[in-house]
């Protein structure tokens, strides 16, 4: 079974790097989600939970899960809107490659 990977990274002008890497199986089920960069999130636990809780879910669920998690944190160095757009972008890319789309 070959996994599908999409990665997006953004750096707002004067801001920090925010990146998301999404790995799914051919049926669009999340195998792994990694959120990284040099931004700050307070508290970090909602994003940690998002990474952990996304495994096994259909990738289309991730936009809503990410929106919920981002609403529970204060981001420094990246806006909530830009962060969510990065999630949407990786989900769209994976959906074009997997059979569950």
Order of alpha helices (4+ residues) and beta strands (2+ residues): beta-beta-beta-beta-alpha-alpha-beta-alpha
